[in-house]
């Protein structure tokens, strides 16, 4: 079963490249994602651009409304995602716990539902 990890962060931005904080964070992420890749569960993983680069789209009364920024103003924001293929939720939760986001903020684990494409 496939699961989506929504990687929440409370940081407004990543540490600057070249700093010790950046190097430590990069090493932690690399260790976790490389372990998932070796185990054959990692399908895709990527950081997202900064929240100030987001555009939120809503359609109300047939009119498309665009808003600069995220859909909601909250302390924690989605900073990245991963898609994994695990045997069950317990395995997905074990892998989610290895991600630095689980220590710094949170990792939301959600099953990806399978639907048939329209023909």
N, C-alpha and C positions, 0 to 999 in steps of 0.2 A: 504494500500500500504506500502511496506517495503522501508525504506530509510537507507542508509549507512552514518554515520557521520565519516568523517576522521578528527581526532583530531590533528591539527597542533600545534606545540610548537616551541618557539624560544629558549628554554632552552637546553643546551647540555645534561643535566641530571636532574633527579628529585632531590629535596632536600634530604639530608641525613636523614634516619629514626631516630626518636628520637629528631629531632630538632623541634622548634616551627613552622618553615616554612613547614616542612613535615606534622606535625599534622594539621595545618590549611588547607593545600591543600587536605589532606585525608578527612577531615571533609566536605569540600566543594563538593568534588566528591561524597562522600557517600550520602550527602543530595540530590544531583541532581539525582543520579542513583536510590536511594531508592524511590524518588518521581515518577520516570518513571516506576519503577517496580510496585509500588502501583497502578498506573494508568493503568497498563496492557499493556504498549507500548514497554517496554524494552525486547528485545529478547536476546541480548548478548552485552557485553561490556568488553574490556580488553586493558591494556597497551601493547605496543610493546617493545621488547628488544631494547637495545641501537643501534643507527645507525651504530656504528663501528662493530656490530655483523652481519650486513646485507651482503648478497651476491647477486649481480645482475647477471642475466642470460640473454644472448643474443645469438641468432643463426644467423650467417651470412654466406652465401654461404655453408650451410650445416654443418658448424663448430660451436660447442657450445663454447661460450666465457664466462668465469666467471671473475667477477671483485669484489674485496672486497669493501664493502661500498654500499651506496645508488646509485640509478640510476642517480641522479642529485645532484650536490652540490648547495644547496640553504640555505638561512638563516633559514627558517622555515622547520621543518621536521615533518613527520607523527609520532606521539608519541603513538597513540592508535586509537581505533575505537569503534563504537557502531552500532548495528543494531536495528532499532525500527520499529514497525508496527503502522502507524498512519492513520487517516482517509484521510488526504490530506497533501499537502506541507505546508500549513499554520501551522497546528498542529506540524509537524516535525520541522519547524523553531522555533516555540515557545519552544519546548523541547531543541533544540540545543543551544538556548540562555541561558539556565540554566547551561550549563557546564562551568567549570572554564576555559577551553581552549578558549572559546569565549571571555573571558576577557583578558587572557594572550597573545593569538595569534589569532587563528581562528578555526572555525569548518566548514568544507566543507560538505554540505548536498547534497547527490546524490540519485536519485531514483534507486532502484534495479529492473531491468527489469526481467520479468518472461519469460522464454523460455522453450519450451518442450524438455525434454531429448530425445536423439535419441533412437529408439527402435531396 
